């Protein structure tokens, strides 16, 4: 019986449940939407697996044995959660979703958008619970284990092939510095800004040990003078506000402080002048309605964001 159970068709368990309930192959066929001979063949296969005494034939019906009744109960317990999973895929309703949604977000994007993001999520998924955390050293491992539903990261981060990624926003880069900056107010070419002190936003797993910023300056024949490397936006904003330091970032950062402005970049390649915001989740969840919903929602969210 062990080998036969391994190859047992789930449809047969559904058939067994209906035959036990109706005790009639004709009625079972009507309920299942199949022919009566198909039901009879299914009953024969069930007898082959569980024994000839599984059903006893009567004049106008078949009587289920105690084993058949217990198997029908077990089939119901087994098929109900499967049906719920299938239903969750085919009938996902955001307003009625009661599960947990876990997001890991790039440090600075979370600082900039956290309030608006949780407001949007709570509005569209009013019955859900949320985990909204920074992208950390262990986040990739948690994503691969299925503990994180969705990631918002920048394109500098390289994900493994197990992770599905798509661009949800392309951001124009600029030079962030204090308003009325004595140098940048006049010009932002390389000759003007190469000697200015730099505030570098530290991105875990991206630019701490090896920085594209230093490589860029070196390619121009200059040396980057980083006076602050930090993942604290408050520290970065304070330094920019109270010195002539600059930060290569975007208006997302300058908009956090009314005393800051964003200036044009010096001449750069397209690779350096733009950065993509990436949405990422497991390849195995590409067809899952929750992930599809989150992806579409975040595309719209960042399309409206300034």
C-alpha positions as CSV (number, residue, x, y, z in Angstrom):
1,X,0.0,0.0,0.0
2,X,2.9,2.4,0.7
3,X,4.0,2.6,-2.9
4,X,0.4,3.0,-4.1
5,X,-0.1,5.9,-1.6
6,X,2.9,7.7,-2.9
7,X,1.2,7.8,-6.4
8,X,-2.3,8.4,-5.1
9,X,-4.1,11.1,-7.1
10,X,-5.6,13.9,-4.9
11,X,-8.6,13.8,-7.1
12,X,-9.3,10.3,-5.9
13,X,-9.4,11.6,-2.3
14,X,-11.9,14.2,-3.4
15,X,-13.9,11.5,-5.2
16,X,-13.8,9.3,-2.1
17,X,-15.2,12.1,0.1
18,X,-18.1,12.7,-2.2
19,X,-18.9,9.0,-2.7
20,X,-18.9,8.5,1.1
21,X,-21.3,11.5,1.5
22,X,-23.7,10.5,-1.3
23,X,-23.3,6.7,-1.2
24,X,-24.2,6.7,-4.8
25,X,-22.0,6.8,-7.9
26,X,-24.6,8.6,-10.0
27,X,-25.0,11.4,-7.5
28,X,-21.3,11.6,-7.0
29,X,-20.8,12.0,-10.7
30,X,-23.3,14.9,-10.8
31,X,-21.6,16.7,-7.9
32,X,-18.1,16.3,-9.4
33,X,-19.2,17.1,-12.9
34,X,-17.9,13.8,-14.4
35,X,-19.4,10.7,-15.8
36,X,-20.7,7.8,-13.7
37,X,-18.3,5.3,-15.3
38,X,-15.4,7.7,-14.3
39,X,-16.6,7.6,-10.7
40,X,-16.8,3.8,-10.9
41,X,-13.2,3.5,-12.2
42,X,-12.1,5.9,-9.4
43,X,-13.8,3.7,-6.8
44,X,-12.0,0.6,-8.3
45,X,-8.7,2.4,-7.9
46,X,-9.5,3.3,-4.3
47,X,-10.3,-0.4,-3.7
48,X,-7.0,-1.4,-5.2
49,X,-5.2,0.9,-2.8
50,X,-7.2,0.4,0.4
51,X,-8.7,-3.0,0.0
52,X,-11.9,-4.5,-1.5
53,X,-13.9,-3.9,1.6
54,X,-13.5,-0.1,1.4
55,X,-17.1,0.0,-0.1
56,X,-19.8,-2.6,0.1
57,X,-22.2,-2.8,-2.8
58,X,-25.9,-2.6,-2.2
59,X,-28.9,-2.9,-4.6
60,X,-29.0,0.9,-5.4
61,X,-26.1,2.3,-3.5
62,X,-22.7,1.6,-2.1
63,X,-22.1,1.6,1.7
64,X,-18.8,3.1,3.0
65,X,-16.8,1.0,5.4
66,X,-15.4,2.5,8.7
67,X,-12.1,2.9,6.9
68,X,-13.8,4.8,4.0
69,X,-15.5,7.2,6.5
70,X,-12.2,7.9,8.3
71,X,-10.4,8.4,5.0
72,X,-13.1,10.8,3.9
73,X,-12.7,12.8,7.1
74,X,-8.9,12.9,6.6
75,X,-9.4,13.9,3.0
76,X,-11.5,16.8,4.1
77,X,-8.9,17.9,6.6
78,X,-6.2,17.6,3.9
79,X,-8.1,19.3,1.0
80,X,-9.5,22.3,3.0
81,X,-6.2,24.0,3.5
82,X,-5.2,23.3,-0.1
83,X,-8.5,24.8,-1.3
84,X,-7.8,27.9,0.9
85,X,-4.3,28.3,-0.7
86,X,-5.8,28.0,-4.2
87,X,-8.5,30.5,-3.3
88,X,-5.9,32.9,-2.0
89,X,-4.2,32.8,-5.4
90,X,-7.4,33.3,-7.4
91,X,-9.4,35.6,-5.1
92,X,-6.9,37.9,-3.4
93,X,-8.8,40.9,-1.9
94,X,-6.4,43.5,-0.3
95,X,-9.1,44.9,1.9
96,X,-9.8,41.5,3.4
97,X,-6.2,40.3,3.7
98,X,-5.5,39.5,7.4
99,X,-1.9,38.2,7.2
100,X,1.5,39.7,7.9
101,X,3.4,41.8,5.4
102,X,7.1,42.0,5.9
103,X,9.2,44.5,4.0
104,X,13.0,45.3,4.1
105,X,13.9,48.7,2.8
106,X,17.1,50.5,1.9
107,X,18.2,52.5,4.9
108,X,17.8,56.0,3.3
109,X,14.7,55.2,1.4
110,X,13.1,54.0,4.6
111,X,14.1,57.2,6.4
112,X,12.7,59.3,3.6
113,X,9.5,57.4,2.9
114,X,8.6,55.5,6.0
115,X,5.7,57.6,7.1
116,X,4.1,57.9,3.7
117,X,4.8,54.2,3.0
118,X,3.1,52.8,6.1
119,X,0.2,55.2,5.5
120,X,-0.2,53.8,2.0
121,X,0.1,50.2,3.1
122,X,-2.3,50.6,6.0
123,X,-4.8,52.3,3.7
124,X,-4.7,49.5,1.1
125,X,-4.3,46.6,3.4
126,X,-6.3,47.8,6.5
127,X,-6.6,44.3,8.1
128,X,-2.9,43.3,7.7
129,X,-0.1,43.5,10.2
130,X,3.3,44.9,9.1
131,X,7.0,44.5,9.6
132,X,8.9,47.4,8.1
133,X,12.6,47.2,8.7
134,X,15.9,48.4,7.3
135,X,17.9,46.2,4.9
136,X,20.5,44.6,7.2
137,X,23.3,42.1,6.9
138,X,21.0,39.2,7.6
139,X,18.2,40.5,5.3
140,X,19.2,38.5,2.2
141,X,19.2,35.3,4.2
142,X,15.8,36.1,5.6
143,X,14.5,36.9,2.1
144,X,15.7,33.6,0.7
145,X,14.1,31.7,3.6
146,X,10.7,33.4,2.8
147,X,10.6,35.5,6.0
148,X,10.6,38.8,4.0
149,X,7.8,39.4,1.4
150,X,9.2,42.3,-0.5
151,X,12.5,44.3,-0.6
152,X,13.0,47.9,-1.7
153,X,16.7,48.4,-2.6
154,X,18.9,50.4,-5.0
155,X,20.3,49.0,-8.2
156,X,23.9,49.0,-6.8
157,X,23.0,45.9,-4.7
158,X,23.4,42.7,-6.6
159,X,20.8,40.0,-5.8
160,X,21.2,36.3,-6.5
161,X,19.2,34.6,-9.2
162,X,16.7,33.2,-6.7
163,X,15.4,36.7,-6.3
164,X,13.1,38.4,-8.9
165,X,14.0,42.1,-9.4
166,X,12.3,44.9,-11.3
167,X,12.9,48.7,-11.5
168,X,10.1,50.6,-9.8
169,X,11.6,54.1,-10.1
170,X,14.6,55.7,-11.8
171,X,16.0,58.6,-9.8
172,X,18.1,61.5,-11.1
173,X,21.2,62.1,-9.0
174,X,22.6,65.5,-8.0
175,X,24.9,67.2,-5.7
176,X,23.3,68.0,-2.3
177,X,24.7,70.9,-0.3
178,X,23.5,73.9,1.6
179,X,21.5,76.6,-0.1
180,X,23.5,79.5,-1.5
181,X,26.6,77.4,-1.5
182,X,29.6,79.7,-2.4
183,X,31.0,77.3,-5.0
184,X,28.0,75.4,-6.4
185,X,25.9,78.5,-6.8
186,X,28.4,79.5,-9.5
187,X,29.3,76.2,-11.0
188,X,29.3,72.5,-10.5
189,X,31.9,71.4,-12.9
190,X,34.8,69.2,-11.8
191,X,37.3,72.1,-11.5
192,X,34.9,73.8,-9.1
193,X,33.9,70.9,-6.8
194,X,36.7,68.3,-6.8
195,X,38.3,69.8,-3.7
196,X,35.1,70.2,-1.7
197,X,34.7,67.9,1.3
198,X,32.3,65.0,0.9
199,X,29.6,63.4,3.0
200,X,29.2,59.8,2.0
201,X,26.1,57.9,2.9
202,X,27.1,54.4,3.9
203,X,25.1,51.6,2.3
204,X,25.6,48.2,4.0
205,X,26.9,45.5,1.5
206,X,27.3,48.1,-1.2
207,X,29.8,50.9,-0.8
208,X,31.6,50.6,2.6
209,X,34.7,48.7,1.6
210,X,34.8,49.6,-2.1
211,X,33.3,52.9,-3.2
212,X,32.4,53.9,-6.7
213,X,32.8,57.5,-5.5
214,X,36.6,57.1,-4.9
215,X,36.9,55.3,-8.3
216,X,35.1,58.1,-10.1
217,X,37.3,60.8,-8.6
218,X,40.4,58.8,-9.3
219,X,39.3,58.4,-13.0
220,X,39.2,62.2,-13.2
221,X,42.6,62.6,-11.7
222,X,41.3,63.8,-8.3
223,X,41.1,62.3,-4.8
224,X,37.8,62.2,-3.0
225,X,38.0,64.0,0.4
226,X,35.4,62.2,2.5
227,X,35.0,63.9,5.9
228,X,32.0,61.9,7.0
229,X,30.9,58.4,6.1
230,X,27.7,57.5,7.8
231,X,24.3,55.8,7.7
232,X,22.8,58.5,9.9
233,X,20.8,60.9,7.8
234,X,20.7,63.3,10.8
235,X,24.5,63.4,11.0
236,X,24.7,63.8,7.2
237,X,22.1,66.6,7.1
238,X,23.8,68.5,10.0
239,X,27.2,68.4,8.3
240,X,25.8,69.5,5.0
241,X,23.9,72.3,6.6
242,X,26.8,73.6,8.6
243,X,29.7,73.4,6.1
244,X,30.6,73.5,2.5
245,X,30.5,69.7,2.2
246,X,28.6,68.0,-0.6
247,X,26.8,64.7,-0.9
248,X,26.1,62.8,-4.1
249,X,22.5,61.9,-3.7
250,X,19.1,63.2,-4.9
251,X,16.3,65.6,-4.1
252,X,14.9,62.9,-1.8
253,X,17.6,63.9,0.6
254,X,17.7,67.6,0.0
255,X,13.9,67.8,0.6
256,X,14.4,66.6,4.2
257,X,16.0,69.9,5.2
258,X,14.8,73.4,4.1
259,X,18.3,74.7,4.3
260,X,19.6,72.3,1.7
261,X,19.4,72.3,-2.1
262,X,20.3,69.9,-4.9
263,X,22.7,71.2,-7.6
264,X,23.5,69.8,-11.1
265,X,26.1,67.0,-11.3
266,X,29.3,67.6,-13.1
267,X,29.6,65.8,-16.5
268,X,29.1,62.1,-15.7
269,X,28.1,58.9,-17.6
270,X,24.5,57.8,-17.5
271,X,25.6,55.0,-15.1
272,X,26.6,57.6,-12.5
273,X,23.9,60.2,-13.1
274,X,20.9,57.9,-12.4
275,X,20.1,55.2,-9.9
276,X,17.2,52.7,-10.0
277,X,15.0,51.9,-7.1
278,X,14.5,48.1,-7.2
279,X,11.6,46.0,-6.0
280,X,12.6,42.4,-5.2
281,X,11.0,39.2,-4.0
282,X,11.6,35.5,-4.4
283,X,11.3,34.0,-7.8
284,X,9.0,31.3,-6.3
285,X,6.5,34.0,-5.4
286,X,6.2,35.7,-8.7
287,X,2.7,34.3,-9.2
288,X,1.6,35.0,-5.6
289,X,-1.1,37.7,-5.5
290,X,0.3,39.4,-2.4
291,X,3.6,40.0,-4.1
292,X,2.1,41.1,-7.3
293,X,-0.1,43.5,-5.4
294,X,2.8,44.9,-3.4
295,X,4.8,45.4,-6.6
296,X,2.1,47.2,-8.4
297,X,1.3,49.3,-5.3
298,X,4.9,50.3,-4.9
299,X,5.3,51.2,-8.6
300,X,2.4,53.6,-8.2
301,X,3.7,54.9,-4.9
302,X,7.1,55.8,-6.2
303,X,5.7,57.2,-9.4
304,X,3.9,59.8,-7.2
305,X,6.8,60.3,-4.8
306,X,9.0,63.4,-4.9
